[in-house]
Amino acid sequence: MLTIFQTLDKSEKKLAEDVDMVERDLKNLKNIMEEDEKGSTTRRRKDDREI
């Protein structure tokens, strides 16, 4: 579970952007984890370092 706080100086627009960013990151993480469960090999970055 994650909690995203809206501080007094954060606009509704900025809060929505933050929520979208977190949702996108979580979906990417889920996809990476599901690929690993399927037995895929170690993922590599564009510069060929293992991640």
mmCIF file as Biopython writes it, N, C-alpha, C and O atoms, coordinates in Angstrom:
data_model
#
loop_
_atom_site.group_PDB
_atom_site.id
_atom_site.type_symbol
_atom_site.label_atom_id
_atom_site.label_alt_id
_atom_site.label_comp_id
_atom_site.label_asym_id
_atom_site.label_entity_id
_atom_site.label_seq_id
_atom_site.pdbx_PDB_ins_code
_atom_site.Cartn_x
_atom_site.Cartn_y
_atom_site.Cartn_z
_atom_site.occupancy
_atom_site.B_iso_or_equiv
_atom_site.auth_seq_id
_atom_site.auth_asym_id
_atom_site.pdbx_PDB_model_num
ATOM 1   N N  . MET A ? 1  ? 0.844  -1.163  0.000   1.0 0.0 1  A 1 
ATOM 2   C CA . MET A ? 1  ? 0.000  0.000   0.000   1.0 0.0 1  A 1 
ATOM 3   C C  . MET A ? 1  ? 0.895  1.232   0.000   1.0 0.0 1  A 1 
ATOM 4   O O  . MET A ? 1  ? 1.904  1.284   0.703   1.0 0.0 1  A 1 
ATOM 5   N N  . LEU A ? 2  ? 0.519  2.195   -0.777  1.0 0.0 2  A 1 
ATOM 6   C CA . LEU A ? 2  ? 1.226  3.470   -0.815  1.0 0.0 2  A 1 
ATOM 7   C C  . LEU A ? 2  ? 0.250  4.580   -0.491  1.0 0.0 2  A 1 
ATOM 8   O O  . LEU A ? 2  ? -0.937 4.502   -0.808  1.0 0.0 2  A 1 
ATOM 9   N N  . THR A ? 3  ? 0.764  5.605   0.139   1.0 0.0 3  A 1 
ATOM 10  C CA . THR A ? 3  ? -0.036 6.784   0.438   1.0 0.0 3  A 1 
ATOM 11  C C  . THR A ? 3  ? 0.632  7.987   -0.203  1.0 0.0 3  A 1 
ATOM 12  O O  . THR A ? 3  ? 1.824  8.227   -0.013  1.0 0.0 3  A 1 
ATOM 13  N N  . ILE A ? 4  ? -0.144 8.734   -0.959  1.0 0.0 4  A 1 
ATOM 14  C CA . ILE A ? 4  ? 0.352  9.959   -1.579  1.0 0.0 4  A 1 
ATOM 15  C C  . ILE A ? 4  ? -0.340 11.116  -0.875  1.0 0.0 4  A 1 
ATOM 16  O O  . ILE A ? 4  ? -1.567 11.212  -0.864  1.0 0.0 4  A 1 
ATOM 17  N N  . PHE A ? 5  ? 0.456  11.978  -0.296  1.0 0.0 5  A 1 
ATOM 18  C CA . PHE A ? 5  ? -0.092 13.097  0.456   1.0 0.0 5  A 1 
ATOM 19  C C  . PHE A ? 5  ? -0.177 14.340  -0.415  1.0 0.0 5  A 1 
ATOM 20  O O  . PHE A ? 5  ? 0.681  14.595  -1.260  1.0 0.0 5  A 1 
ATOM 21  N N  . GLN A ? 6  ? -1.220 15.092  -0.187  1.0 0.0 6  A 1 
ATOM 22  C CA . GLN A ? 6  ? -1.334 16.400  -0.819  1.0 0.0 6  A 1 
ATOM 23  C C  . GLN A ? 6  ? -1.027 17.450  0.233   1.0 0.0 6  A 1 
ATOM 24  O O  . GLN A ? 6  ? -1.815 17.680  1.151   1.0 0.0 6  A 1 
ATOM 25  N N  . THR A ? 7  ? 0.125  18.082  0.090   1.0 0.0 7  A 1 
ATOM 26  C CA . THR A ? 7  ? 0.499  19.133  1.025   1.0 0.0 7  A 1 
ATOM 27  C C  . THR A ? 7  ? -0.278 20.408  0.683   1.0 0.0 7  A 1 
ATOM 28  O O  . THR A ? 7  ? -0.890 20.513  -0.381  1.0 0.0 7  A 1 
ATOM 29  N N  . LEU A ? 8  ? -0.242 21.350  1.585   1.0 0.0 8  A 1 
ATOM 30  C CA . LEU A ? 8  ? -0.998 22.591  1.390   1.0 0.0 8  A 1 
ATOM 31  C C  . LEU A ? 8  ? -0.556 23.356  0.145   1.0 0.0 8  A 1 
ATOM 32  O O  . LEU A ? 8  ? -1.354 24.058  -0.475  1.0 0.0 8  A 1 
ATOM 33  N N  . ASP A ? 9  ? 0.718  23.217  -0.217  1.0 0.0 9  A 1 
ATOM 34  C CA . ASP A ? 9  ? 1.221  23.950  -1.369  1.0 0.0 9  A 1 
ATOM 35  C C  . ASP A ? 9  ? 1.130  23.156  -2.684  1.0 0.0 9  A 1 
ATOM 36  O O  . ASP A ? 9  ? 1.588  23.635  -3.722  1.0 0.0 9  A 1 
ATOM 37  N N  . LYS A ? 10 ? 0.548  21.957  -2.648  1.0 0.0 10 A 1 
ATOM 38  C CA . LYS A ? 10 ? 0.450  21.124  -3.847  1.0 0.0 10 A 1 
ATOM 39  C C  . LYS A ? 10 ? -0.944 21.261  -4.466  1.0 0.0 10 A 1 
ATOM 40  O O  . LYS A ? 10 ? -1.956 21.036  -3.802  1.0 0.0 10 A 1 
ATOM 41  N N  . SER A ? 11 ? -0.978 21.628  -5.727  1.0 0.0 11 A 1 
ATOM 42  C CA . SER A ? 11 ? -2.258 21.811  -6.420  1.0 0.0 11 A 1 
ATOM 43  C C  . SER A ? 11 ? -2.896 20.458  -6.736  1.0 0.0 11 A 1 
ATOM 44  O O  . SER A ? 11 ? -2.235 19.420  -6.691  1.0 0.0 11 A 1 
ATOM 45  N N  . GLU A ? 12 ? -4.167 20.487  -7.050  1.0 0.0 12 A 1 
ATOM 46  C CA . GLU A ? 12 ? -4.888 19.278  -7.466  1.0 0.0 12 A 1 
ATOM 47  C C  . GLU A ? 12 ? -4.237 18.679  -8.715  1.0 0.0 12 A 1 
ATOM 48  O O  . GLU A ? 12 ? -4.139 17.460  -8.853  1.0 0.0 12 A 1 
ATOM 49  N N  . LYS A ? 13 ? -3.796 19.553  -9.617  1.0 0.0 13 A 1 
ATOM 50  C CA . LYS A ? 13 ? -3.159 19.089  -10.849 1.0 0.0 13 A 1 
ATOM 51  C C  . LYS A ? 13 ? -1.862 18.352  -10.538 1.0 0.0 13 A 1 
ATOM 52  O O  . LYS A ? 13 ? -1.607 17.284  -11.094 1.0 0.0 13 A 1 
ATOM 53  N N  . LYS A ? 14 ? -1.046 18.910  -9.659  1.0 0.0 14 A 1 
ATOM 54  C CA . LYS A ? 14 ? 0.217  18.282  -9.293  1.0 0.0 14 A 1 
ATOM 55  C C  . LYS A ? 14 ? -0.029 16.958  -8.574  1.0 0.0 14 A 1 
ATOM 56  O O  . LYS A ? 14 ? 0.694  15.989  -8.801  1.0 0.0 14 A 1 
ATOM 57  N N  . LEU A ? 15 ? -1.030 16.910  -7.719  1.0 0.0 15 A 1 
ATOM 58  C CA . LEU A ? 15 ? -1.374 15.675  -7.025  1.0 0.0 15 A 1 
ATOM 59  C C  . LEU A ? 15 ? -1.765 14.599  -8.044  1.0 0.0 15 A 1 
ATOM 60  O O  . LEU A ? 15 ? -1.320 13.457  -7.937  1.0 0.0 15 A 1 
ATOM 61  N N  . ALA A ? 16 ? -2.581 14.952  -9.016  1.0 0.0 16 A 1 
ATOM 62  C CA . ALA A ? 16 ? -2.994 14.005  -10.049 1.0 0.0 16 A 1 
ATOM 63  C C  . ALA A ? 16 ? -1.795 13.511  -10.854 1.0 0.0 16 A 1 
ATOM 64  O O  . ALA A ? 16 ? -1.728 12.334  -11.207 1.0 0.0 16 A 1 
ATOM 65  N N  . GLU A ? 17 ? -0.856 14.396  -11.144 1.0 0.0 17 A 1 
ATOM 66  C CA . GLU A ? 17 ? 0.365  14.000  -11.853 1.0 0.0 17 A 1 
ATOM 67  C C  . GLU A ? 17 ? 1.176  13.015  -11.020 1.0 0.0 17 A 1 
ATOM 68  O O  . GLU A ? 17 ? 1.699  12.032  -11.547 1.0 0.0 17 A 1 
ATOM 69  N N  . ASP A ? 18 ? 1.279  13.278  -9.725  1.0 0.0 18 A 1 
ATOM 70  C CA . ASP A ? 18 ? 2.011  12.376  -8.836  1.0 0.0 18 A 1 
ATOM 71  C C  . ASP A ? 18 ? 1.351  10.995  -8.789  1.0 0.0 18 A 1 
ATOM 72  O O  . ASP A ? 18 ? 2.036  9.973   -8.839  1.0 0.0 18 A 1 
ATOM 73  N N  . VAL A ? 19 ? 0.041  10.972  -8.695  1.0 0.0 19 A 1 
ATOM 74  C CA . VAL A ? 19 ? -0.695 9.702   -8.668  1.0 0.0 19 A 1 
ATOM 75  C C  . VAL A ? 19 ? -0.467 8.937   -9.967  1.0 0.0 19 A 1 
ATOM 76  O O  . VAL A ? 19 ? -0.220 7.732   -9.943  1.0 0.0 19 A 1 
ATOM 77  N N  . ASP A ? 20 ? -0.549 9.628   -11.092 1.0 0.0 20 A 1 
ATOM 78  C CA . ASP A ? 20 ? -0.314 8.983   -12.388 1.0 0.0 20 A 1 
ATOM 79  C C  . ASP A ? 20 ? 1.092  8.397   -12.465 1.0 0.0 20 A 1 
ATOM 80  O O  . ASP A ? 20 ? 1.278  7.286   -12.960 1.0 0.0 20 A 1 
ATOM 81  N N  . MET A ? 21 ? 2.075  9.138   -11.979 1.0 0.0 21 A 1 
ATOM 82  C CA . MET A ? 21 ? 3.451  8.677   -12.025 1.0 0.0 21 A 1 
ATOM 83  C C  . MET A ? 21 ? 3.631  7.415   -11.171 1.0 0.0 21 A 1 
ATOM 84  O O  . MET A ? 21 ? 4.286  6.464   -11.598 1.0 0.0 21 A 1 
ATOM 85  N N  . VAL A ? 22 ? 3.058  7.407   -9.985  1.0 0.0 22 A 1 
ATOM 86  C CA . VAL A ? 22 ? 3.169  6.244   -9.105  1.0 0.0 22 A 1 
ATOM 87  C C  . VAL A ? 22 ? 2.468  5.039   -9.727  1.0 0.0 22 A 1 
ATOM 88  O O  . VAL A ? 22 ? 3.002  3.930   -9.697  1.0 0.0 22 A 1 
ATOM 89  N N  . GLU A ? 23 ? 1.278  5.246   -10.288 1.0 0.0 23 A 1 
ATOM 90  C CA . GLU A ? 23 ? 0.564  4.143   -10.935 1.0 0.0 23 A 1 
ATOM 91  C C  . GLU A ? 23 ? 1.370  3.569   -12.095 1.0 0.0 23 A 1 
ATOM 92  O O  . GLU A ? 23 ? 1.438  2.351   -12.263 1.0 0.0 23 A 1 
ATOM 93  N N  . ARG A ? 24 ? 1.970  4.428   -12.884 1.0 0.0 24 A 1 
ATOM 94  C CA . ARG A ? 24 ? 2.781  3.987   -14.021 1.0 0.0 24 A 1 
ATOM 95  C C  . ARG A ? 24 ? 3.992  3.180   -13.530 1.0 0.0 24 A 1 
ATOM 96  O O  . ARG A ? 24 ? 4.313  2.133   -14.093 1.0 0.0 24 A 1 
ATOM 97  N N  . ASP A ? 25 ? 4.655  3.670   -12.485 1.0 0.0 25 A 1 
ATOM 98  C CA . ASP A ? 25 ? 5.809  2.958   -11.945 1.0 0.0 25 A 1 
ATOM 99  C C  . ASP A ? 25 ? 5.410  1.594   -11.379 1.0 0.0 25 A 1 
ATOM 100 O O  . ASP A ? 25 ? 6.128  0.612   -11.566 1.0 0.0 25 A 1 
ATOM 101 N N  . LEU A ? 26 ? 4.290  1.530   -10.700 1.0 0.0 26 A 1 
ATOM 102 C CA . LEU A ? 26 ? 3.839  0.255   -10.135 1.0 0.0 26 A 1 
ATOM 103 C C  . LEU A ? 26 ? 3.470  -0.746  -11.231 1.0 0.0 26 A 1 
ATOM 104 O O  . LEU A ? 26 ? 3.750  -1.938  -11.102 1.0 0.0 26 A 1 
ATOM 105 N N  . LYS A ? 27 ? 2.847  -0.272  -12.296 1.0 0.0 27 A 1 
ATOM 106 C CA . LYS A ? 27 ? 2.524  -1.159  -13.415 1.0 0.0 27 A 1 
ATOM 107 C C  . LYS A ? 27 ? 3.791  -1.696  -14.061 1.0 0.0 27 A 1 
ATOM 108 O O  . LYS A ? 27 ? 3.861  -2.874  -14.412 1.0 0.0 27 A 1 
ATOM 109 N N  . ASN A ? 28 ? 4.802  -0.829  -14.220 1.0 0.0 28 A 1 
ATOM 110 C CA . ASN A ? 28 ? 6.080  -1.270  -14.780 1.0 0.0 28 A 1 
ATOM 111 C C  . ASN A ? 28 ? 6.739  -2.307  -13.880 1.0 0.0 28 A 1 
ATOM 112 O O  . ASN A ? 28 ? 7.262  -3.309  -14.368 1.0 0.0 28 A 1 
ATOM 113 N N  . LEU A ? 29 ? 6.718  -2.078  -12.593 1.0 0.0 29 A 1 
ATOM 114 C CA . LEU A ? 29 ? 7.296  -3.026  -11.644 1.0 0.0 29 A 1 
ATOM 115 C C  . LEU A ? 29 ? 6.565  -4.360  -11.705 1.0 0.0 29 A 1 
ATOM 116 O O  . LEU A ? 29 ? 7.196  -5.417  -11.682 1.0 0.0 29 A 1 
ATOM 117 N N  . LYS A ? 30 ? 5.250  -4.317  -11.782 1.0 0.0 30 A 1 
ATOM 118 C CA . LYS A ? 30 ? 4.447  -5.540  -11.890 1.0 0.0 30 A 1 
ATOM 119 C C  . LYS A ? 30 ? 4.830  -6.315  -13.142 1.0 0.0 30 A 1 
ATOM 120 O O  . LYS A ? 30 ? 4.999  -7.533  -13.089 1.0 0.0 30 A 1 
ATOM 121 N N  . ASN A ? 31 ? 4.967  -5.628  -14.253 1.0 0.0 31 A 1 
ATOM 122 C CA . ASN A ? 31 ? 5.345  -6.291  -15.503 1.0 0.0 31 A 1 
ATOM 123 C C  . ASN A ? 31 ? 6.721  -6.937  -15.396 1.0 0.0 31 A 1 
ATOM 124 O O  . ASN A ? 31 ? 6.919  -8.057  -15.867 1.0 0.0 31 A 1 
ATOM 125 N N  . ILE A ? 32 ? 7.664  -6.245  -14.786 1.0 0.0 32 A 1 
ATOM 126 C CA . ILE A ? 32 ? 9.009  -6.797  -14.607 1.0 0.0 32 A 1 
ATOM 127 C C  . ILE A ? 32 ? 8.960  -8.050  -13.744 1.0 0.0 32 A 1 
ATOM 128 O O  . ILE A ? 32 ? 9.593  -9.057  -14.060 1.0 0.0 32 A 1 
ATOM 129 N N  . MET A ? 33 ? 8.209  -7.981  -12.658 1.0 0.0 33 A 1 
ATOM 130 C CA . MET A ? 33 ? 8.122  -9.129  -11.759 1.0 0.0 33 A 1 
ATOM 131 C C  . MET A ? 33 ? 7.435  -10.311 -12.434 1.0 0.0 33 A 1 
ATOM 132 O O  . MET A ? 33 ? 7.841  -11.456 -12.235 1.0 0.0 33 A 1 
ATOM 133 N N  . GLU A ? 34 ? 6.412  -10.051 -13.222 1.0 0.0 34 A 1 
ATOM 134 C CA . GLU A ? 34 ? 5.713  -11.133 -13.907 1.0 0.0 34 A 1 
ATOM 135 C C  . GLU A ? 34 ? 6.612  -11.770 -14.965 1.0 0.0 34 A 1 
ATOM 136 O O  . GLU A ? 34 ? 6.551  -12.982 -15.174 1.0 0.0 34 A 1 
ATOM 137 N N  . GLU A ? 35 ? 7.442  -10.976 -15.634 1.0 0.0 35 A 1 
ATOM 138 C CA . GLU A ? 35 ? 8.386  -11.532 -16.602 1.0 0.0 35 A 1 
ATOM 139 C C  . GLU A ? 35 ? 9.360  -12.468 -15.896 1.0 0.0 35 A 1 
ATOM 140 O O  . GLU A ? 35 ? 9.660  -13.547 -16.408 1.0 0.0 35 A 1 
ATOM 141 N N  . ASP A ? 36 ? 9.852  -12.073 -14.741 1.0 0.0 36 A 1 
ATOM 142 C CA . ASP A ? 36 ? 10.787 -12.901 -13.993 1.0 0.0 36 A 1 
ATOM 143 C C  . ASP A ? 36 ? 10.136 -14.206 -13.547 1.0 0.0 36 A 1 
ATOM 144 O O  . ASP A ? 36 ? 10.795 -15.246 -13.529 1.0 0.0 36 A 1 
ATOM 145 N N  . GLU A ? 37 ? 8.850  -14.167 -13.187 1.0 0.0 37 A 1 
ATOM 146 C CA . GLU A ? 37 ? 8.140  -15.375 -12.780 1.0 0.0 37 A 1 
ATOM 147 C C  . GLU A ? 37 ? 8.009  -16.360 -13.933 1.0 0.0 37 A 1 
ATOM 148 O O  . GLU A ? 37 ? 7.936  -17.568 -13.712 1.0 0.0 37 A 1 
ATOM 149 N N  . LYS A ? 38 ? 7.979  -15.857 -15.153 1.0 0.0 38 A 1 
ATOM 150 C CA . LYS A ? 38 ? 7.847  -16.720 -16.323 1.0 0.0 38 A 1 
ATOM 151 C C  . LYS A ? 38 ? 9.172  -17.356 -16.710 1.0 0.0 38 A 1 
ATOM 152 O O  . LYS A ? 38 ? 9.240  -18.109 -17.681 1.0 0.0 38 A 1 
ATOM 153 N N  . GLY A ? 39 ? 10.225 -17.057 -15.956 1.0 0.0 39 A 1 
ATOM 154 C CA . GLY A ? 39 ? 11.518 -17.673 -16.206 1.0 0.0 39 A 1 
ATOM 155 C C  . GLY A ? 39 ? 12.368 -16.948 -17.219 1.0 0.0 39 A 1 
ATOM 156 O O  . GLY A ? 39 ? 13.264 -17.541 -17.820 1.0 0.0 39 A 1 
ATOM 157 N N  . SER A ? 40 ? 12.102 -15.677 -17.415 1.0 0.0 40 A 1 
ATOM 158 C CA . SER A ? 40 ? 12.926 -14.924 -18.349 1.0 0.0 40 A 1 
ATOM 159 C C  . SER A ? 40 ? 14.326 -14.752 -17.777 1.0 0.0 40 A 1 
ATOM 160 O O  . SER A ? 40 ? 14.530 -14.873 -16.569 1.0 0.0 40 A 1 
ATOM 161 N N  . THR A ? 41 ? 15.271 -14.475 -18.633 1.0 0.0 41 A 1 
ATOM 162 C CA . THR A ? 41 ? 16.645 -14.279 -18.184 1.0 0.0 41 A 1 
ATOM 163 C C  . THR A ? 41 ? 16.774 -12.925 -17.503 1.0 0.0 41 A 1 
ATOM 164 O O  . THR A ? 41 ? 15.844 -12.118 -17.504 1.0 0.0 41 A 1 
ATOM 165 N N  . THR A ? 42 ? 17.929 -12.700 -16.932 1.0 0.0 42 A 1 
ATOM 166 C CA . THR A ? 42 ? 18.194 -11.427 -16.248 1.0 0.0 42 A 1 
ATOM 167 C C  . THR A ? 42 ? 18.002 -10.269 -17.203 1.0 0.0 42 A 1 
ATOM 168 O O  . THR A ? 42 ? 18.524 -10.274 -18.317 1.0 0.0 42 A 1 
ATOM 169 N N  . ARG A ? 43 ? 17.255 -9.286  -16.762 1.0 0.0 43 A 1 
ATOM 170 C CA . ARG A ? 43 ? 17.029 -8.103  -17.587 1.0 0.0 43 A 1 
ATOM 171 C C  . ARG A ? 43 ? 18.276 -7.245  -17.593 1.0 0.0 43 A 1 
ATOM 172 O O  . ARG A ? 43 ? 19.025 -7.211  -16.617 1.0 0.0 43 A 1 
ATOM 173 N N  . ARG A ? 44 ? 18.494 -6.561  -18.688 1.0 0.0 44 A 1 
ATOM 174 C CA . ARG A ? 44 ? 19.649 -5.673  -18.796 1.0 0.0 44 A 1 
ATOM 175 C C  . ARG A ? 44 ? 19.194 -4.285  -19.215 1.0 0.0 44 A 1 
ATOM 176 O O  . ARG A ? 44 ? 18.197 -4.118  -19.917 1.0 0.0 44 A 1 
ATOM 177 N N  . ARG A ? 45 ? 19.954 -3.300  -18.764 1.0 0.0 45 A 1 
ATOM 178 C CA . ARG A ? 45 ? 19.721 -1.927  -19.189 1.0 0.0 45 A 1 
ATOM 179 C C  . ARG A ? 45 ? 20.287 -1.749  -20.588 1.0 0.0 45 A 1 
ATOM 180 O O  . ARG A ? 45 ? 20.962 -2.635  -21.111 1.0 0.0 45 A 1 
ATOM 181 N N  . LYS A ? 46 ? 20.013 -0.616  -21.184 1.0 0.0 46 A 1 
ATOM 182 C CA . LYS A ? 46 ? 20.519 -0.329  -22.519 1.0 0.0 46 A 1 
ATOM 183 C C  . LYS A ? 46 ? 22.039 -0.360  -22.567 1.0 0.0 46 A 1 
ATOM 184 O O  . LYS A ? 46 ? 22.612 -0.669  -23.612 1.0 0.0 46 A 1 
ATOM 185 N N  . ASP A ? 47 ? 22.705 -0.046  -21.457 1.0 0.0 47 A 1 
ATOM 186 C CA . ASP A ? 47 ? 24.167 -0.055  -21.442 1.0 0.0 47 A 1 
ATOM 187 C C  . ASP A ? 47 ? 24.729 -1.434  -21.066 1.0 0.0 47 A 1 
ATOM 188 O O  . ASP A ? 47 ? 25.917 -1.564  -20.772 1.0 0.0 47 A 1 
ATOM 189 N N  . ASP A ? 48 ? 23.864 -2.463  -21.079 1.0 0.0 48 A 1 
ATOM 190 C CA . ASP A ? 48 ? 24.223 -3.869  -20.855 1.0 0.0 48 A 1 
ATOM 191 C C  . ASP A ? 48 ? 24.608 -4.219  -19.430 1.0 0.0 48 A 1 
ATOM 192 O O  . ASP A ? 48 ? 25.169 -5.289  -19.193 1.0 0.0 48 A 1 
ATOM 193 N N  . ARG A ? 49 ? 24.323 -3.348  -18.476 1.0 0.0 49 A 1 
ATOM 194 C CA . ARG A ? 49 ? 24.540 -3.722  -17.089 1.0 0.0 49 A 1 
ATOM 195 C C  . ARG A ? 49 ? 23.345 -4.522  -16.613 1.0 0.0 49 A 1 
ATOM 196 O O  . ARG A ? 49 ? 22.211 -4.229  -16.993 1.0 0.0 49 A 1 
ATOM 197 N N  . GLU A ? 50 ? 23.586 -5.540  -15.777 1.0 0.0 50 A 1 
ATOM 198 C CA . GLU A ? 50 ? 22.477 -6.300  -15.226 1.0 0.0 50 A 1 
ATOM 199 C C  . GLU A ? 50 ? 21.726 -5.444  -14.234 1.0 0.0 50 A 1 
ATOM 200 O O  . GLU A ? 50 ? 22.315 -4.617  -13.538 1.0 0.0 50 A 1 
ATOM 201 N N  . ILE A ? 51 ? 20.429 -5.645  -14.171 1.0 0.0 51 A 1 
ATOM 202 C CA . ILE A ? 51 ? 19.616 -4.952  -13.175 1.0 0.0 51 A 1 
ATOM 203 C C  . ILE A ? 51 ? 18.878 -5.985  -12.345 1.0 0.0 51 A 1 
ATOM 204 O O  . ILE A ? 51 ? 18.127 -5.627  -11.438 1.0 0.0 51 A 1 
#
